[in-house]
Amino acid sequence: MADTVALDSGWLKANPLPDHRGNIDKNGRGRMLLIGGCRRVPGGTLLTAEAAFRAGAGKVTIATIASAAIPAGIAAPACAILALPETESGEIAPESADLLVDEIGHFDAIVIGPAMGDEETARALLGALLPRLPKQLLLLLDAAALRVAADHSAAIAARGDQIVLTPHEGELAALLRAEKEEVSRNPLAALARAQDRFGAAVMVKGATSYLMADDICLSYAGGGSGLAVSGSGDVLAGLIGGLGAQGLSPLQASAWGIWLHGEAGRRLGETMGPIGYLASELASFIPSLMRGV
């Protein structure tokens, strides 16, 4: 197992953000596709999309159920919207995979899973998309996509150097087909097993978050208990996807995402109180945090 290194400002300065001070257009700033949402949580994708923009992405497209597409477009006017077929229960329909395969070549990063509840759909999307992903495209799996990732371990491992997995302890247990108690007893050992199996940048989120990739293990203990709130993970996924769309490696994008997410939570904890703030309030802190490193 790799030695653990603190994810702090020193590490971040040695692995800087992209420099956009030259003449660059919105396509050059990175294009991210977000696949997620359902009738039960129709607005979750908005948290992810805003976080990607706040992290510097130039263009974000939301692919979600048809009944939520127009409301999402009105709520997030900077986003392009792709309306997908939906099931009677209000989930993205599995046949959406064919439509999405035709779209993936237009993007630099794809995030699959935020606010998506149906594992059958997530399984179908991964089965269709994984073999067809452009070589340098970053793929982040979150939520429902994580819960079925173990079914696609070989395909993920085949291009793991461009994939990010963002589980909490329960989702990490699902990735390993293990018991959550086993992961909780020794999260670093479980994380090492997952990184070895999938070859991806893998984290385990918690009071102290750990990230493994490229023979490095980073730890971040900031943020506070206020981050344990609905939608917080959707924001983190958007930060990482937005940074990956700009050309950061999975390790760098994940590390910066974890740090920015945690430091935004710390600032809210200091100004509002340790708990009670909303996930939607995190993103506004991101530009100033990036400027300050």
C-alpha positions as CSV (number, residue, x, y, z in Angstrom):
1,M,0.0,0.0,0.0
2,A,1.3,3.5,-0.9
3,D,2.4,5.8,1.9
4,T,-0.3,8.4,2.8
5,V,0.4,12.0,1.9
6,A,-1.6,15.0,3.2
7,L,-3.7,16.7,0.6
8,D,-2.8,20.3,1.4
9,S,-1.8,23.6,-0.3
10,G,1.7,22.3,-0.9
11,W,0.5,19.3,-2.8
12,L,-1.9,21.5,-4.8
13,K,0.8,24.1,-5.7
14,A,2.9,21.2,-7.1
15,N,-0.1,20.1,-9.1
16,P,-1.6,23.4,-10.3
17,L,-4.9,24.1,-12.0
18,P,-5.0,24.8,-15.8
19,D,-3.8,28.2,-16.8
20,H,-6.6,29.9,-18.8
21,R,-5.1,33.4,-18.9
22,G,-4.4,33.1,-22.6
23,N,-6.8,33.6,-25.4
24,I,-9.2,30.6,-25.1
25,D,-12.8,30.0,-25.9
26,K,-15.5,28.0,-24.0
27,N,-14.7,24.8,-25.9
28,G,-11.1,25.1,-24.9
29,R,-12.1,25.4,-21.3
30,G,-13.6,21.9,-21.3
31,R,-16.9,20.3,-22.2
32,M,-18.7,18.1,-19.7
33,L,-21.7,15.8,-20.2
34,L,-23.7,15.0,-17.1
35,I,-26.0,11.9,-17.2
36,G,-28.4,11.7,-14.3
37,G,-31.6,12.7,-12.5
38,C,-34.9,11.0,-12.1
39,R,-38.5,12.0,-11.2
40,R,-37.8,11.6,-7.5
41,V,-34.8,13.9,-7.6
42,P,-35.2,16.0,-10.7
43,G,-33.0,18.9,-9.5
44,G,-30.0,17.0,-8.3
45,T,-28.2,17.4,-11.7
46,L,-28.4,21.2,-11.2
47,L,-26.0,21.0,-8.3
48,T,-23.5,19.0,-10.3
49,A,-23.7,21.3,-13.3
50,E,-23.2,24.5,-11.3
51,A,-20.2,23.0,-9.6
52,A,-18.6,22.1,-12.9
53,F,-19.0,25.7,-14.1
54,R,-17.7,27.1,-10.8
55,A,-14.6,24.8,-11.2
56,G,-13.9,26.4,-14.6
57,A,-15.6,24.2,-17.2
58,G,-16.6,26.1,-20.3
59,K,-19.7,24.0,-21.4
60,V,-22.0,21.7,-19.5
61,T,-24.7,19.5,-21.0
62,I,-27.3,17.8,-18.8
63,A,-28.8,14.5,-20.1
64,T,-31.8,13.7,-18.0
65,I,-35.4,12.4,-18.2
66,A,-37.6,14.1,-20.7
67,S,-40.1,15.3,-18.1
68,A,-37.3,17.2,-16.3
69,A,-35.5,18.5,-19.3
70,I,-37.3,21.8,-19.9
71,P,-37.4,22.7,-16.1
72,A,-33.7,21.9,-15.9
73,G,-33.0,24.1,-18.9
74,I,-34.9,27.0,-17.4
75,A,-33.3,26.6,-14.0
76,A,-29.8,26.3,-15.6
77,P,-29.9,28.5,-18.7
78,A,-26.2,28.2,-19.3
79,C,-26.5,24.4,-19.8
80,A,-27.4,22.6,-23.0
81,I,-30.1,19.9,-22.3
82,L,-30.5,16.4,-23.7
83,A,-33.9,14.9,-23.1
84,L,-33.8,11.2,-22.6
85,P,-36.5,8.5,-22.8
86,E,-37.8,7.7,-19.3
87,T,-39.5,4.7,-17.7
88,E,-43.0,4.7,-16.1
89,S,-41.3,5.1,-12.7
90,G,-39.5,8.3,-13.8
91,E,-36.0,6.9,-14.3
92,I,-33.8,7.3,-17.4
93,A,-34.7,4.4,-19.7
94,P,-32.1,1.9,-20.6
95,E,-32.5,2.5,-24.3
96,S,-31.1,6.0,-23.7
97,A,-27.7,4.3,-24.1
98,D,-27.9,4.3,-27.8
99,L,-28.7,8.0,-27.9
100,L,-25.8,8.8,-25.6
101,V,-23.3,6.8,-27.5
102,D,-23.8,9.2,-30.4
103,E,-23.1,12.2,-28.1
104,I,-19.9,11.2,-26.2
105,G,-17.5,12.3,-28.9
106,H,-18.4,15.9,-28.3
107,F,-17.1,16.0,-24.7
108,D,-13.9,16.0,-22.6
109,A,-15.5,14.5,-19.5
110,I,-18.6,12.5,-18.6
111,V,-20.2,12.2,-15.2
112,I,-22.7,9.4,-14.8
113,G,-25.0,8.8,-11.8
114,P,-25.9,11.9,-9.8
115,A,-29.5,11.9,-8.7
116,M,-30.1,8.6,-10.7
117,G,-31.8,5.8,-8.7
118,D,-32.2,3.0,-11.2
119,E,-29.4,0.4,-11.2
120,E,-30.7,-1.4,-14.3
121,T,-30.3,1.9,-16.3
122,A,-26.9,2.5,-14.9
123,R,-25.8,-1.0,-15.8
124,A,-27.1,-0.5,-19.4
125,L,-25.4,2.9,-19.8
126,L,-22.0,1.6,-18.6
127,G,-22.2,-1.5,-20.7
128,A,-22.9,0.6,-23.8
129,L,-20.5,3.5,-23.1
130,L,-17.4,2.0,-21.6
131,P,-16.2,0.2,-24.8
132,R,-16.8,3.3,-26.9
133,L,-15.3,6.1,-24.8
134,P,-12.7,8.3,-26.6
135,K,-9.2,7.5,-25.2
136,Q,-8.5,10.8,-23.4
137,L,-12.1,11.4,-22.1
138,L,-12.4,11.4,-18.3
139,L,-15.3,9.3,-16.9
140,L,-16.6,9.8,-13.3
141,L,-19.0,7.2,-11.8
142,D,-21.2,8.3,-9.0
143,A,-24.2,7.1,-7.0
144,A,-26.2,4.5,-9.1
145,A,-23.3,4.0,-11.5
146,L,-21.0,3.1,-8.6
147,R,-23.5,0.5,-7.3
148,V,-23.2,-1.5,-10.5
149,A,-19.6,-0.8,-11.3
150,A,-18.5,-4.2,-10.0
151,D,-20.5,-5.7,-12.9
152,H,-18.1,-3.9,-15.3
153,S,-14.8,-4.3,-13.5
154,A,-12.9,-5.6,-16.5
155,A,-14.1,-2.8,-18.8
156,I,-13.3,-0.2,-16.2
157,A,-9.9,-1.7,-15.5
158,A,-9.2,-1.7,-19.3
159,R,-9.2,2.2,-19.3
160,G,-9.0,2.8,-15.6
161,D,-6.3,5.5,-16.0
162,Q,-9.1,7.9,-17.2
163,I,-11.8,6.9,-14.7
164,V,-12.7,8.3,-11.3
165,L,-14.8,6.4,-8.7
166,T,-16.3,8.5,-5.8
167,P,-17.7,6.1,-3.2
168,H,-18.5,6.5,0.4
169,E,-17.9,3.5,2.6
170,G,-21.2,1.8,1.7
171,E,-20.6,2.3,-2.0
172,L,-17.0,1.1,-1.7
173,A,-18.4,-2.1,-0.1
174,A,-20.6,-2.5,-3.1
175,L,-17.7,-2.0,-5.4
176,L,-15.8,-4.8,-3.6
177,R,-18.9,-6.9,-3.0
178,A,-18.0,-6.8,0.6
179,E,-19.8,-5.9,3.9
180,K,-19.8,-2.2,4.9
181,E,-18.5,-3.2,8.3
182,E,-15.4,-4.7,6.7
183,V,-14.7,-1.4,4.9
184,S,-15.4,0.7,8.0
185,R,-12.9,-1.3,10.0
186,N,-10.1,-0.7,7.5
187,P,-11.0,1.8,4.8
188,L,-7.5,2.2,3.5
189,A,-7.1,-1.6,2.9
190,A,-10.5,-1.6,1.1
191,L,-9.5,1.4,-1.0
192,A,-6.2,-0.3,-2.0
193,R,-8.2,-3.4,-3.1
194,A,-10.5,-1.3,-5.2
195,Q,-7.7,0.6,-6.8
196,D,-5.9,-2.6,-7.6
197,R,-9.1,-4.1,-9.1
198,F,-10.3,-1.2,-11.1
199,G,-7.1,0.7,-11.9
200,A,-8.9,4.0,-11.5
201,A,-8.6,7.0,-9.2
202,V,-10.7,5.8,-6.3
203,M,-11.7,7.7,-3.1
204,V,-13.5,6.9,0.0
205,K,-15.5,9.8,1.4
206,G,-15.8,10.4,5.1
207,A,-14.6,12.5,8.1
208,T,-11.2,11.9,6.6
209,S,-11.3,11.3,2.8
210,Y,-8.7,9.2,1.1
211,L,-7.8,9.1,-2.6
212,M,-5.6,6.5,-4.3
213,A,-4.2,6.6,-7.9
214,D,-0.9,6.5,-9.6
215,D,0.8,4.8,-6.6
216,I,-0.2,7.7,-4.4
217,C,-2.6,7.9,-1.4
218,L,-3.8,11.3,-0.4
219,S,-5.7,12.1,2.8
220,Y,-7.9,15.1,3.5
221,A,-9.4,15.7,7.0
222,G,-11.1,19.1,6.5
223,G,-14.6,20.1,5.7
224,G,-16.6,19.2,8.7
225,S,-19.8,17.4,9.5
226,G,-21.9,19.9,7.6
227,L,-20.9,18.3,4.3
228,A,-22.9,15.2,5.3
229,V,-26.0,16.6,3.7
230,S,-28.1,15.6,0.7
231,G,-26.6,16.9,-2.6
232,S,-23.1,17.4,-1.3
233,G,-21.8,14.4,-3.3
234,D,-23.4,15.8,-6.4
235,V,-21.4,19.0,-5.9
236,L,-18.2,17.0,-5.5
237,A,-18.9,15.0,-8.7
238,G,-19.4,18.3,-10.6
239,L,-16.1,19.8,-9.3
240,I,-14.1,16.7,-10.4
241,G,-15.8,16.4,-13.7
242,G,-15.4,20.1,-14.5
243,L,-11.7,20.0,-13.6
244,G,-11.2,16.8,-15.6
245,A,-12.9,18.4,-18.6
246,Q,-10.1,21.0,-18.5
247,G,-7.4,18.4,-18.9
248,L,-6.4,17.5,-15.3
249,S,-5.6,13.9,-14.7
250,P,-8.1,11.8,-12.7
251,L,-5.7,12.0,-9.7
252,Q,-5.3,15.8,-10.0
253,A,-9.0,16.5,-10.7
254,S,-10.1,14.3,-7.8
255,A,-7.6,15.8,-5.4
256,W,-8.6,19.4,-6.3
257,G,-12.3,18.4,-6.1
258,I,-11.9,16.9,-2.7
259,W,-10.0,19.9,-1.4
260,L,-12.3,22.6,-2.9
261,H,-15.4,20.7,-1.7
262,G,-14.0,20.4,1.8
263,E,-12.7,23.9,2.1
264,A,-16.0,25.3,0.9
265,G,-17.6,23.3,3.7
266,R,-15.1,24.7,6.2
267,R,-15.9,28.3,5.2
268,L,-19.6,27.7,5.5
269,G,-19.1,26.1,8.8
270,E,-17.2,29.1,10.1
271,T,-19.7,31.7,8.8
272,M,-23.0,29.9,9.2
273,G,-22.4,27.1,11.7
274,P,-21.1,23.6,11.6
275,I,-24.3,22.1,10.3
276,G,-27.5,23.4,8.6
277,Y,-26.1,24.9,5.4
278,L,-27.2,23.6,2.0
279,A,-25.2,21.7,-0.7
280,S,-26.3,24.5,-3.1
281,E,-24.3,27.0,-1.1
282,L,-21.0,25.3,-1.6
283,A,-20.4,26.2,-5.2
284,S,-20.2,29.9,-4.8
285,F,-17.0,29.6,-2.7
286,I,-15.1,27.6,-5.4
287,P,-13.7,30.4,-7.6
288,S,-12.2,32.3,-4.7
289,L,-10.7,29.1,-3.2
290,M,-9.1,28.3,-6.6
291,R,-7.6,31.8,-6.8
292,G,-6.2,31.6,-3.3
293,V,-3.9,28.6,-3.8
